[in-house]
């Protein structure tokens, strides 16, 4: 669990302090390579792996975490902040990965998971009703890890 999060009150709305978030990320994720930037009221933290992968955190009106094609939004609350830190740690440590499902050139779904996928059928069996249309269109399912060592790609062939 991260250090106690400090926050300030402004206009009766909780605002997280950018410098505290920056210190917290460095403390929680050392020795990761993190580059920080600011654009007006927004802050960006980019985690870069030597493999070329990037995990991007944007902080403005909310936290937005981006990895591969997956995007996750987190509210500016202590609980959501703890979940954000947990997700970042799991991604950079290889315990979580992004799953993207492409139907042709269209992104069908993208999500972060910690459960292993070993085939296209593993994905389909998770929610057969929602995924039934993918058998008609065909799909490419990609599992992307931060260090790229266990990346996988499964092709669901279009049914005739």
Secondary structure, DSSP 8 states (H G I E B T S, - for coil): ------EEEETTEEEE-HHHHHHHHHHHHTTS-EEEEEETTEEEEEEE-TTS-EEEEEESSSEEEEETTEEEEE-SSHHHHHHHHHHHHHHHTTS-EEEEEEETTEEEEEEEE-S---SHHHHHHHSHHHHHHHHHH-EEEEEE-TTSTT-EEEEE----
